């Protein structure tokens, strides 16, 4: 009887010391949320120090901070809505035009048709979601490239916002009185010791941040969205409804744009047809803030906390530049500074990710 040869021993993989993950405290911290947002945290601290040195107490006084919070309530929430789309592997250039058109719809409903405030807000949010649904249909079901589809709807929504009221804003008394919802209120308990805080911080910005965070980080839809943004082919093979998931991302972005339209009308005390597209518009700053906040432009990666940090950084940066330069010169330097900060934060976040690893 022939002797059986022993089974070969399983191969072992030798891991070089340089390849072994470090288990130290620094590695664990930098591989988490703090590591992903390290560039933003450092840039924000540097900005505060430089602003304090150059502009003195004016940069950090409460009036300037309240102005920052008011502006952050708009651009920050738009950027959070953009996070949905980019995490799903898309892009949306039409959010500013949706704000303009939905704002005009709100102006008609609340300012001219005599609707109540709540029904008018619901109509505006639903209309924004409908605009987002058009984008989602073109991208997810028709198969148009997201850049082309949303650029086309940007032109269409922008044009409708202008012609719907013959290029005129809506500034009726109900709309002008709506400015009161943007007022500052006293905080409970210790409000007597600190200045009043804008009401929109509690009624708009924080609730939106909380809801979107829960949706992305704690629901099945959020996990599906990250999977679709990472690899939609693999997601399809895994049984994920890729088209429906991507379609909903555009709907949510449109819904948030509709809510932003209401806040914009209240802050301007007027429904303006160019509210979301004047100047640099809202779409490009929102994309910049989202990417600056750690949202991968290729999709699949992004956190709400990073977008909030990026919003504070950009709004504070713009305010500091306007304080440092006189007249229109400051607005010209804002774009240069925005590009420089974006490159700095992206490089630092990239170095951190390669050194310590990263995750969604």
FIKOL-261572 format. One record per residue: residue in one letter; x, y, z of N, C-alpha, C in turn. Coordinates in steps of 0.05 Angstrom, whole numbers, plus 5000, padded with zeros to 4 digits. Layout:
REM residues N
AXYZXYZXYZ...
REM end
This chain:
REM residues 360
X501749765000500050005000501850255000X501250434982502850674980502250865002X504350995010504151185033503051445022X500951555036499851805027501552035036X501952225018503552465025501852645042X503052775062501552965079500453195063X498153295072496953525059498753775063X498953925042500654165044499654355066X501554475080500854665101499754915088X497755035101496655285090498755505089X498655655067500655865064500056095083X502156195093501856425112502956675099X501656885104502457145093503957295114X506357375107507957535125507557825119X506757965140506158255138508558405147X509658575130511958735138511158925160X513058995176512359185198511259445188X512259545165511259795154508459775144X507459515139504759485128502759435150X503659375174501759315195500459565205X497759555209496459795218497259855247X497660115251498360195278495960205296X496260105320494060095338494160315359X495860515355496060725374493660905375X493661075395491461265399491261455375X493561555366493561745344492361625319X493061375314491961245290488961205292X488061125315485161085318483661355315X484761565325483461825323483461935295X485861915282486062025255484661865234X484061615240482561445221479561485223X478761645243475861695247475061965235X472962065247471862315236473862545239X475262555262477262765266479462765245X480262525237482262505217481262595190X478762525183477662605157477362915156X476763035178476263325179478663485190X480963355192483263485204483963735189X483963725162484663965147482764195152X480164135155478264345160478664465188X479164295207479564395235481964575236X484164495224486564655225486164925210X484864905186484365145170482565345185X480565235199478665405214480065545237X481765395251483265515273485165725263X486565675241488365875230486866125221X484566085209482966305200482166485224X481266355246480466515269482866675280X485166545282487566685292488266915274X488466865248489167085229487067305229X484567225230482467435231482567605256X483167475278483467625304485767815303X488067735290490367905289489968135270X488768085247488468295227486068475231X483868365239481368525242480768585271X482168465290481668525318479068415328X477868545347475468445359473068455340X473268615318471068625299470468355287X472568195282472267935269470767745286X471167755313469967555331467667675348X466767915341464568025358461967875351X460067905369457567755366455967835342X456068085334454468175311455568035285X458168025283459367885260458667585260X458767465284458167185286455167125279X453367305287450567265280450067285250X451567475238451367495209452267245195X454467125206455566875195453466655198X452166635221450166425225447866455206X446966705201444766745183445466655155X447866725145448566645119449066345117X450266235139450765945139448165785138X445965905148443465755148442565705119X443365875101442565845073444565665058X447065765056448965615040449665345052X449565325079450165075092448064865085X445564935086443464745081443464665052X443964855034444164785005446464585001X448664625015450964445012450264165023X448664155044447863905055446063755035X444263905021442663785000444363684977X446463834971448363744949449763494957X450163454983451563214993450062954985X447362964985445862734976446662654948X446662854930447062794902449862704897X451862844909454662764903455262494915X454262434939454762174951453561954934X451462004919450361804901451661794874X453861944870455361934845454362124824X452862334832451862534813452762814819X451463004807452063284811449463434804X449063664816446663824811447364114809X447264214785447864504780445364674781X443064554787440564704785439464794812X440864744834439664794860439165094864X440965264854440465554857438065644841X437665534817435365604801432865504813X432965264826430565164840429865354863X431865454877431265654899429865894888X430765994865429566234853426666174845X426265954831423565894821421665824843X422565654862420865584885420265824902X422166014904421666264919419466424907X419366434880417266574867414566434871X414566174871412066024877411066094905X412966094924412266164951411166454952X412466634937411466914937408666934926X407966784906405266784895403366674916X403966444927402166304945401666464971X403766564983403466695009402966995006X404167114985404067404982401767504965X400667334946398667434928396167264928X396367004933394066834932392666804959X393866914980392566905006392766645021X394666465013394966215027396166275055X395666085074396866105100399866035098X401366095119404266055118404965765115X403765585132404465305131403765175104X401265215093400665105067402565215045X403365465047405165585027407965455029X408865405053411465275057411364985046X409164845052408864565042408764565011X407364754999407264774970410064824959X411565004971414165074961416064834963X415964694986417664454989416964244969X414364204965413464004945414264074917X414164334911414964424884417964384880X419564444901422464394899422964104895X421563924909421863644906421163554877X419063684866418263624839420463694819X421763924823423964004806426263804809X426863724834428863524838428163254825X425563184825424662944813425162944782X424863184770425463204742428363144736X430163264753432963204750433562904754X432362794775432762504780431762324758X429562394746428462234724430362244700X431362484694433162504671435762354675X436762364700439362234705439061934710X437161864728436961584737435561404717X433461504704431761334687432261374657X432661624649433261674621436161624614X437861664634440761604630442361844621X441362084623442862324615445262354635X447562454626449662524644448662744664X449362714689448362894709449063184703X451463234694452363504688450663634666X450063484645448463594623445563634632X444463434645441663444653441063674672X442763704692442263914712442964194701X444864204682445464464669443064554652X441764364639439464424623437164514640X436664374662434464464680435164724694X437664774699438465034710437565254692X438165234667437265444648434265464647X432865234647429965244646428665364671X429565274695428465384720429165684723X431565764715432366034718430666214699X430166124675428466274657425666294667X424466074677421766084687421566284711X423566284728423466464751423466754743X424666814720424867094711422267174697X421166994680418867074664416167034679X416166884700413666814713412267064725X413767264731412667514741413767754727X414367724702415467934685417968074697X419767904707422367994717422168164743X419868154755419368324779419268154804X420368254826420168114851417368144863X416667984882414167994896414668104924X413768344930414368464956411768574969X409768414969407268494981407468505012X405668625026405868645055406268385069X404768165062405267915076408167815073X409367855050412167775045414067945062X413568205063415268385078415068325108X412768255118412368185146413667925153X414267755133415567495138418367525149X419567765146422267815156422467755186X420167755200420267715229421167435236X420867235218421766965225424766935225X426167135215429067135215430267285238X428567375256429467535279431167365298X432567505316434067375336432467345362X432867125376431367065400433267015423X432267045447433867005471433866705478X436266615484436566335492435366285520X434166055525433165995552435465965572X434765995597436565945620438766165621X440666155601442866345603442766565582X440366605571440166805549440667085558X440367145584440967415594443867485593X445567285591448467325592449867325565X448367255544449467245517447567385498X448567475475446867605456444767415444X442667525433440567365421441667215397X440466985391441366805369439166805347X439966805322437966785300436166555303X433566605299431566395302431966165282X432966235258433366035238435265815245X437065875265438865665274437465425286X435165485300433665265313431365165296X430265335279427965245263428765135236X431165175227431965095200434564945198X436765075207439464965203439764705219X439464715246439964485262438064255256X435464305253433664075246434463945219X435264105200436063985174438563815177X440463925192442963775196442363505210X440563515230439963265245438463065228X436563155212434962975196436762845174X438363005161440062905140442162715151X443262775175445162595187443862325194X441562335205440162085211439561925185X438762065164438061925139440461795126X442761935127445161825114446661625131X446661665157448361495175446861275189X444161295191442761105207440460965193X440260985167438060855153439160685130X437460505121438160325099438660495074X436960705070437360865046440160985045X441161085068443761205069445961005061X445760755070447760555063447460485033X445060485023444760434994445860654978X445560904987446561134972449561124970X450861064993453761044993454660814974X453260594974453960374957453660444927X451560574921451060654893453260854884X453961044902455961234895458761114892X459260904907461860764905462060604880X460060444874460060274850457260184844X455960314825453160264819452859984806X454859894792454659624779454559414801X456359434820456459244843453859264859X452859514862450359544877448059414863X448059424836445859294821446058994824X448458884824448758594828448058514856X448258694875447558634903444658664908X443058734888440258764891439259034900X441059234900440259504908438759644884X436559774890435159914868436660174861X438560154844440460364838438960614827X437160574808435760794796433960944817X432560794833430860914853432361054874X434660944882436361074903437461334893X438461334868439561584857437361784852X435061694843432761874838431962014864X431761874886431061994912433062204921X435662164914437662364922437062634910X436262634884435562884871432963004882X431062824889428562924901429163054928X430862934945431563054971432963324967X434763334947436163584942434263804934X432263734917430263924909428464014932X427763824949426163884972427564084990X430164034996431664215012431964494999X432264494973432364754958429764904961X427564764961424964904965424765024993X425764895013425765005040427665245042X429965225029431765445028430565695015X428865644995427465864981425766025001X424365885019422766025039424466205057X426666095066428466255084429666495069X430266445043431366665027429366885024X426866815018424767015015424467175041X424567035064424267165090426567355095X428967275089431267445094431367695077X430567665052430467895033427868055036X425867945051423168075052422068115025X422867945006421967964979422567704964X420667614947421167384930422467484904X425067434902426667544880427067324859X426767384833427267174813430167094809X431967254821434867184818436067114845X434467034864435466994892437566774893X437366564877439166344879441266334857X441166534838443066524816444666774813X444166984829445667224826448567184835X450367344825453167314832454267044823X455466914842456566644836454466424839X451966504845449866314849450166144874X448665934876448765764899449965484893X449865404868450665134861453665094865X455265274853458165234854459265264883X458365464898459265474926458365224942X455965114936455064874950456864634943X457564604918459264384909462064414922X463064664923465664714935465664644965X463564734979463464675007463164375012X461564234996461263955000463963804996X465363874974467963744969469963824991X469964074999471664165020471064015046X468563945050467763805074468263505074X469663405053470463125052468662955036X466663065021464962915004466562854978X466962604972468462534948466862604923X468062754904466562834881465862604863X467262374867466662134852464361974865X463562054889461361914902462161714923X460261634940460761414958461961494985X462961734988464161825013463162095020X462462145045461662405054460162395081X460662605097459362625123458262905127X455962915140454663175146456463345163X457863235182459563395200461663545185X462863415165464863555149463763785133X461363745123460063965108459464205126X458564145151458064365170460564515176X462764375180465364505185466264665162X465964565138466664705114465064955110X462464945117460765175115461765395134X462365325159463365525177465965645167X467765485156470265575146469865775123X468165715104467865885080466466145088X464366125104462866365112464566545129X466166435147467966595163470166715146X471166565127473166675109472066905093X469766885082468567105066468167345083X467167305108466767535126469367675133X471467515138474067635144475267785121X474867695097475967835074474468095070X471868095073470268345070471068555092X471868455115472768645136475568745131X477168585117479968655112480268845089X478468835069478769005045476369185043X476769415032474769625030473369605002X470769645002469269654977469069384964X468969394936468569154921471068984919X473369084929475868934927475668674942X474268674964474068434980472668204966X470568264951469168054937470867924915X472768074904474567954884476467764896X477367824921479267644934477867404947X475267404949473867174961474266924944X474066954918474366724900477166614901X479266794902481966694904482466544930X481466654952481766524978480266264979X477966254967476366004966477865784952X479065844930480665644915483065554931X484465744944486865674959486165494983X483965554997483165395020482265115011X480965104989480064844978482464664972X484464774959486864614953488264524978X488564714997489964645022488464425037X485864445041484364255056484363985041X484063985015483963735000486663595001X488863745000491463615002491863495030X491163645050491663545078489863305084X487363315075485563085079486562845063X487662895039488662675024491062545037X492862705048495162595062494362445087X492362545101491362405125490162135118X488562135096487261885088489261675080X491361755064493361565055495061465079X495561635098497261545121495761375141X493261455147491861315169489461165160X488761185134486361055125483961225129X481861155115479361305118476961135111X474661225118472261085113470061285110X467761185103465461375101464661475127
REM end
